[in-house]
Amino acid sequence: MVELNAAASKPPQAAAESGSNNGQPARPEGRDAAKRRKTDGGPDSSASSTAFAVLQQMNDRCEESGQQQEAHMQKILGMKENKIALEEKMYDLHKQDAERRAMLKEEHLKLTKMDIEVRDKQSEAQLLTAEIGIMGADLEKLAPNVKAYYLAMQAEIMKRRGIRSPTSSDM
């Protein structure tokens, strides 16, 4: 009986070998011994080690994919930060451009006003020159219809300038 217990505590292969030593044929593995071997991780552990290796590879790939995804997200974040910086620069440039345009428009408006004032003064000078010519004309040497025109023009010039014309009774 001691031998039976000793044989039962030995692994199945050892029992088979001991049985062959006794001259008896090797016995097949029993149901309980097969279950024990599966739960203890005996010789069938190669399948579980293969499964563990596959799971480990999957885990490694998942971690690598996570790292790649993290790196990709960091790259995208950097690109977005660059885009924001560029948009801010573009905004500043547009703002400066608008300010420059406003200044140029203001300067153009000032120049236009000055040009208008100069033209008004030139027109006034031309008008004065023409009025001096009309007022200083020798009416005695002119034809009667031209003389009438010059007299009418002289009266209009005097009225425009606020000068009272002498009446015939004042003469």
Secondary structure as UniProt FT lines:
FT   HELIX           2..9
FT   HELIX           12..21
FT   TURN            22..23
FT   HELIX           31..40
FT   TURN            43..44
FT   HELIX           45..135
FT   HELIX           139..141
FT   HELIX           144..160
FT   TURN            161..162
FT   TURN            168..170
//
